[in-house]
Amino acid sequence: MIELGVSEEAIEAWKPIKKSKNPSYSKIALDNVKDNIIKSGWGFDEAIRYCVAKGWGSFTAAWVKDI
């Protein structure tokens, strides 16, 4: 995710949340997160930081459409 502009700080903060909610770190799971961030129009770092703030182990565009 660093190559997408997500800071190392945000990744390290998100890892334990992601593992506790959904332990899958597969390419498919991370591609799904990436695709949903793109659909949302959010920046990658912004979205992962928001996941950390909300305690989300994933990201779905529909969850943030009205924000």
Order of alpha helices (4+ residues) and beta strands (2+ residues): alpha-alpha-alpha
